Amino acid sequence: MPDGRNRKDISVGQMVKIVQKHHQRTGVLTTGIVARILTNSRTHPHGIKVRLESGIVGRVKEIVLEED
């Protein structure tokens, strides 16, 4: 299962679960649709940073697959 550390696994319009900066210690995840990919590098050890359609910014921790 893709975990959000590779940019190629994430695309605009995809449902993902992210952790916001202020939730990094608690690990609280926010679910939403990717509006924009903010990380330019191909990979990131803590997850690719994205902006959701709701405007929330965070790092992808899980990619929600259609079967879920």
Secondary structure as GFF3:
##gff-version 3
##sequence-region A 1 68
A	DSSP	three_ten_helix	7	9	.	.	.	ID=ss1
A	DSSP	beta_strand	15	19	.	.	.	ID=ss2
A	DSSP	three_ten_helix	21	23	.	.	.	ID=ss3
A	DSSP	beta_strand	29	37	.	.	.	ID=ss4
A	DSSP	beta_strand	49	52	.	.	.	ID=ss5
A	DSSP	beta_strand	57	63	.	.	.	ID=ss6
###
